[in-house]
Amino acid sequence: MNLNRPPILTALAIIILSLTIHASAEWNEQVLYSFQGNPNDGYWPTGRVVFDKAGNLYGATTGWGPGNCFPIANECGLVYELSPPAQKGDPWTETILYEFQGKESNDGSVPYSGLLIDSHGNLYGATAWGGTGDCRLLGVAGGCGTVYELSPPAKKGDPWMETILYSFANTTDGYFPWGDLTFDAKGNLYVATRFGGGKGTNCDPEFNQYCGAVFELSPPRQKGGAWTEKLLHAFAGVTNGQQPGDGAAPNGGLVLDTQGAIYGTTYYGGNNQKGTCEGGSWGTGCGIVFKLVPPKKKGGIWTEKMLHLFDGTDGDLPTAGVIVDGKGNLYGTTYGGPIHGHGLVFELEKPSGKRLSWKETVIYAFKDGNDGGYPDAGLLFDASGHLYGTASAAGAGRGGTVFRITPLRNGNWDFIVLHDFTGNPDGAYPDATLVFDKAGNLYGTTLWAGSGGQACGNYGCGTVFEVSP
C-alpha cells in the first residue's frame, strides 16, 4: 500500500491542540494469552474482542483452522474464547469455538472483523473471503466473504453452531468485508466491504474490483429464515486529475445516530492532490468521513454526504471509522498525515448556528515516535469523556502504544502513554479497538509478538492483553 506519501507543508486550516506526553502515567499491562501458531491454536488475532456476562472474552484470528483456504494457503482462521482464571495473575484458558472451513465447504475464511455479542450470547462477525460467491484473486476462486453467527450450545461443552447469515455473491455485490460490524435497535446488521459494490474502477485495478460499499442485513421474520441484504451505498472513488471525488475502501467501524444515519470513513478517495493523495496501484485520494442518511420513505434511496475530505495536511488514510459523543461530534484516527507524518487523532465538530459545515480539529498529532505512531484502530470513550486508543507502531518499546487523551477546561487536550509494547514476550502492533470491562480495565489484541517463538516467523503470533490503572 502507498503509505508513505509526503505531506504538503502549507499553512493548516486546522487547530492543533496536542500537549505534553506524561511518561509517568504507565498503567499495568498483562498478557492474558499468547497465541502459539500451531494447528491447535490460532495466530494473528484481528478486530475487537467482546465480553460475555460471565467475564469470558471472545475474538478471532486470521491464522490456522483446517482446509486449504485461499489466499492464505492452508489457513482459514478461527474464533476463540478466553476464560479468566480463578486467581488474578494466573493464565487465562483458551478454547477454540469454531474453525472456518473455507470456500470448498461454502464456509467463510480469514475473519478480518472483530466480534459482536447479543444478549443471548450469540457472536457475530465477518470473513474476508470464502462463502458461495464468485470472486477471484489472481484467477483463483476464493469467495467474496461472509457474515456469520456463532450460537452457544444448550449444554456446556457441546460444539458451538455456525450459521452463515449472508455470502456476498460477486464483485458487483460486496467483496472483502472489513472492520467491525454494527447493530441497530431493530437487530439489523451493518457491514462495509472494502471492494465490490459495482462502482469505481481505479481503487485496486491490479487485484480487486470496484471501490467498496456499505450494506444492511435484516433478520428474518421467522426463525430459520434467510437474512435480507440491501446495498445502501456503493463508493465510486476518485480518478487522477479529478478533484474531489467520492470515497473508496470503507473500513468498518460504522456508527449510527439517533436518527438512523450511518457514519464512517474510507481509506482512500476524496481529494487526490498531486504529490500528496494522488496515485498508487492500491488507490488514490487521502480518504473521507461520510454520512449515509436513511430515506424518508420505506424503500427509498439512502443519501451519502461527505462530511470531510482529508488532504494530507490534516490527515491521510483514516483506518477505523469514527465514534460519536453526546453532542453528535465525531472522533477518529488517520494512519498518516502531518505535522510529523506519524498519524493523528481528529475531531469533527457537528454544525451549529450559522456554521453549516463540519469543523475538523486535530486534537493530537503523533510526534517523534516515542509517543507511538500510525494509529490503525478506532477510539473508545469512558464515562468522563477521556479518549483511549492504540498506536500500531513506535513508542519507547517500539512495538506500539496504548494512549489516553483527556479534555481540559481550556479546550485543549492532554496526551498520555499508558503502555509501551516491547515485542516478545510482550505484544507488538496493536491494531484493534479497545474495550472496557466492568472495572474500567482495557482489553485488546496485538497482531504480532508474544511468546509464540518462531512458529509465526520473526513477527510472532500475537497476544490478548489487559491494561489496568
N, C-alpha and C positions, 0 to 999 in steps of 0.2 A: 504494500500500500504506500501511497505517496504521502508520507507523514512528515517530511522534512522540508516543507515549502517555506521559504524565507518570509518573515513578516514585512509589511510595508511600514517603514519608520516615519510616519506622518503624524501630525497632531491628532490626538484622540478626541472623539466626540463623546467621551465617557468619563466617569469619575472613578479613580482608583483609590480604594479606601483600605488597602492592606496595611497591617501594623506589624508589631514585633512578634517573632516566634519565641515562645516560652519553653525552652527545652526541659525545664524543671517539672513540667506538668505530666511526665510519663505516668501512664496507668500500668497496671499489671497485666501482662499477656500470658495466656496459657494455650498451648497447642492441645486441643481436645483429641484430635486424631490426625495421624499422618498416613496418607494412602501409600500402599506398598507396590502398586503397579504389577500385580500378578493376576492370574485368572480367577482367583478367589476374592479379589478386591477390585477397586477401580483406580483411576488416576485422572488428573487434571479436572478437579471439580469446577463447575461453572454455574453462574447465576446465584440468585438469592436462596438462602436456606429458610425454613419455616419451622415453627414450634407447634406441637400439638398441646392439648390441655394437660397432659401428664409431664410435660417438660422434655419430651423427645424431640430431636432435631431431624429434619429431612432435607435431602439435597440430591443433586445429580452429578455424575461425572461423564465426560465425553469418552473416556477410555475404558477398554475391556467390555466384557459381555461376549456371548458366543456368536458364531456366524461370521460370514465373510462380508462385512458391511463396507460398501464403497461410500465415500472416497478414502476413508481410513481403513486400510486392509485389516481384516480380522478383528476389528474393534467396533462395537455397536453402542457402548455406553450403558449406564445403569442408574437406578435410583436406590439410595441407601437410607438407613435410619441409624442415628446415633443415640444411644440410651445413656443417661447420666449415671455416674457411679453412686454407690451408697454413701461414700465419704468424699467430700470435696478434695480435689487434687489427685484422686485416682483416675486411671484411664477410663474414657468412655468406650462403650461397646458398640461395634458396628454390625449391622445386619443388612444383607443385600435383599431388597424387597422385590426388585424386578430387573431383569437383563433384557435389553431390547434385541430383537431378532433380525431386523433389517428388512429391506425390500423383498428379498426372496421369500420371506414369510408374510409379506404385506404388512409388516410392522414398521415402526419408526426406527431411526438410528441417529446417534450423535446428538443428545439433548443439549442444545446451547442455551436454553432458557432456564431461569430459576423456577421454583415451585410456588403454587398457591395451595392453601388448605381451606376447606369449608368447615362448617360447624359439625359435620358428621365425620370428620377426619379423612375425607377423600382428598387426594392430591391431584393437582392439575399442572401440566407443563406442555412443552412443545419440543419436537425434534427437528433438526435442520434438514435431514434427509430421510429417506425411507418412505413407507406408505405405498399406496397403489398408483401414485401419479407417474407421469411420463416425462419427467425432467432428466436431462442428461448433462454430464460434465465430462469433457474430453471424450465424448462419444459413448460413454458408459452410462447405462440407466441406473440412477441411484435413488430415484424417487424425488418428490418435491417437498417432503416434510409432512409432519402430522401434529395434531393437537390431541393429547391423551388424558385419560383419567385413571388413577390407581385407587382402588377401593379396598379398605382393610377387611380382613376375614372376620366372619362371625365368631370363629373360635381362634384364640390366640395360638400362634404357631403354624396355622394353615397359610397357604400362599395368598398373597395379595392378587387381586384380579385387575388386569389392564383392559380398558376399553378405548379404542380409537374413536374419538369424537368426530374428527374430520381429517381426511387425507387430501392435501392440496393436489389438484388434478394435473396442472400443466403450467407453463410459464405465463400464459395469459390469465390464469388464476393467480395463485401465490406460489412463491418459491423461496425456501430457506427462512422459516420462522425464526425470529431473532429477538432476544430480550425477554423480560418477564411479562407474563400475562396480567390482565386486569379484569375484575368482575364489576358489574354494576349492581344496583339494588334488586333488579329483577332476575339476576342469575345469568345474564348474558356475559359471554367472554369476549374480550377484545385482544387482538393479536396483530403484530406487524410482521410482514415478510420483507426481508432485505432486498430481494429481487422479485420478478414477476409483476403481475398487475396489468400487463399489456400496453404500457405507455413508456416512452423514452427508449432510445436505442444506444445511448452513449455512456451508460452507467458502468458497465463492465463488459464491453463488447468481446473481449478475448475468451471469457468463460461462461458468463451467465447473461440471461436476457432480462431486459426491462428494469425499471427503477424502483420497484417495490410498492407496497400497498398496505392499507390498514383494513382489517376485516372485523365483522361482528359474527359471533357464533351464538345462536339462540337455542336453548334447551328444548327438547321435545315436550309436547303437551302431555303425552302418556309415557310412562316409564318404559324404557327399552326402545323407544322410537329414535329416529335419526335427528341429529342436530342440524340446524339450518344455517348455512353460510351466506353472508351478504358482504359484498365489496363496498366499502364506504368511500374510499378514495384511492386512486392509483396515481403515483407520482410520475411526473414527466421529465424531471431533471432539467439540466441547462446545457446547452451546447457552447462550444468555444466560439467567441465572438458575439454571443447573445448575453445580454445582461439587463436585468436579472432574469432568472427563470425559477421553475418550481424546485422543490427539494428532491432528494434522491437517497435511497438506502435508509429508510426509517429503522430505528434501532430499539424498539420496545420501550419499556418504562412509561407506558401510556398512563395518564391520569384523567379523571372525569371531574367536572364541577357539578354544582347542584342543579344546573340546567341540562345536564346530559351531554355537554360539549366535551370533546376529547382534546387533550394537549399532548404534544410530543416533540421530538427532534428528528432531523435526518442528518446522517453523517456527511453527506455531500449535497450538492445542488445550491440554489440561491445565487449568490454572487460568484463570478468567475474572473475576478480582476487579474489582469496579466501580471505574472510574476509572483502571485500570491495564492490564488484559488483556482488557477487555470490548469487544465490538462491532467494527464496521467491515465494509464490504462484502467485504473480502479475507480475512476470517477473524477468529476470536476465540480468546482464550487466548494465553498467553505462550510456549508451546512445552514440549516434554518431551524427556527422554532415555529411550530404550526398549531393551528386550532381547527378542529373539524366541528362544524355547527350542525346539529341534527335538523331535519326538515320540520316545518310547522305542521305538515300533514303526514299521516302514516303512509309510507310507501314513497315519499318524496326523496329528493336528492340531498345528500349531505354537502355542505359547502366548506371549502378549505379557505382559511385565512392565514397568510404568512405574517406572523407577529414580529419576527426579527430575522434578518439575513446577516449572518456573520461575514465580515470582510477581511479577516486576517488581523486587523488592528484591534479588534475587540473579541477575539476568539476564533478558533478554527477547529472543525471536526467535533461537534457535540456528540458524545458517545452513548448516553444512557438515559435520554428523556429528561423530564423535569418533575419537580414536586411543587405543590401549591400550599401557601399559607392561608390563614383565616381571612385575609383581606383579598384573596384572589391573585396575589403576586406569585410569580413563578421563579424557581431556582434550579440551576443545573450546572454542569461542568463541560468544559471543552478540553479535548486531548492536547491540542496545540494552541498556539497564539501567543502574542506578546504579553507583557513587555519583554519578558525574559525567555520566551519560547518554550516553556515547560508546561503550558496549560494554565487554566484558571477556573474560578468559580464565579458565576454571574447571577444577577437578579434581573428579572423583567418586571417592572412595576406596572400594575394594571392602570389603564387610562382612567382619569378622573377630572372633573371640572371641565375646563376648556381644552385640556390635553387629550387628543383623540388617539394618539399612538402609544404603544408600549415603550417605556423608557428603560434602556439597559444600563446597569451599573456593574462594573467589575468589582466584586467585593473582596477577592483575593487573587493575585497572580503569583504563581509559584516562581521562586526567585533563583537561587544559586544551586539547587539540587539537594541541599541539606534539609530542606523542608519537604522534600518529595517532588514528584513531577509526573506529568502525563496522567491525570485522573481519568480512569476508564470505567467508573461506576457512578451510579446515582447517589443522591444525598438523602439524609434522614434528619427529621426534626425531633427534638424532645419537647416535653411539655412547657419548658421555659423559653423555647424559641432558639435554642442552640442548633447549629447545623453540624452534622457528622458525615464524614466521608473517608475515602481512601485515595491515595495516590499510588499508581501502579508501580512506579519505579523511583530510583534515587533514595533520598533520605540519608541520615547518618549511617545506617546499616546497609544502605544501597539496595535494599530489597523492597522499597516502598514504605508507605506510612499510613497510619490511621490518624486523622486530624479532627479538631473541633474548631468551629468559627462561632464566636459569641457576639451578638449585637450589643453595642454600647449606647449609652444615653445620648451621646453627641451625634449619633447617626453613623459612626464608624463601626468597624468590626475588628475583633481581636482573633488572631490565628494561633492555635496551639497544636503541636505534635503530641499525640497521646502515646504512640508506639512506633518505633522504627524496626522494620523487619530486617533480619540479618542473614537470611538464607539458612542452609542446613545447620542444625536440625530445626530451626525456626522456619517460617514460611517466607515466600517471596512472590511478588506480583499479585497483590490483592486487586481483583477486578470485578467484584460483586457487591451490590448494595448491602449495607449492614442492616441488622435487625436487633431490636432490644428484647431482653427477657423482662419478666415482671419486676425484677430488682434493679433494672437500669443498666445491666451489663450489655456490652455489644458483642455480636457474633457475626462471623463472616468466613470467607474462604480465601485461600491463596492458590493461584493456579499452579505454582511451582514450589520447589524445595520441600522441606520436611525431612523425615528420617528414612525415606524410601530408598536411599542409596542410589545406585546406578541403574535400577530397574527401568527408569524413565529417561535415561540419558543424563547429560550434565545438568539439566534443568531441575530434576526432581519431580515427584509425583503429586505434590500439593498437600494442603492441610485444611482442617477446620479449626478455627481459633476463637477464643474468648478474650475480650479486653475489658477489664473492670477497674473502677476507681480505687 
